[in-house]
Amino acid sequence: MARPGPTTFAKRQREIRKRRKRQEKLDRRAQRKLEKEQAAELAPVDLSGEDPDIAGIVPGPQPLPDWD
């Protein structure tokens, strides 16, 4: 059984690295969230609700091409 004793220097350094890494991860997450919000604000908004990539496409059978 391990006897309780003072915290070793190596353990303290590991804990400090873990805390720093956790904080960096939280900072990166916050930065990505902010970038997503800004990108959403800059994206063009189509008030009609229609996707501009498929605007004007009619579903169903298409007319035959006029070869004359």
C-alpha angles and dihedrals in degrees: 000000000000114000117229113250143148117310111266122239092242093053091050091051091050091051091049091051091048092051092047092048091048091051092048089051091052090049091051091050091051091048092051091048091051092048091051091051092049092048090051090052092051096046114104112257119219107203093196090065092232121133107244091215093064100029112141097015112134116212120227133038114352123226117262114258116258105240096180 
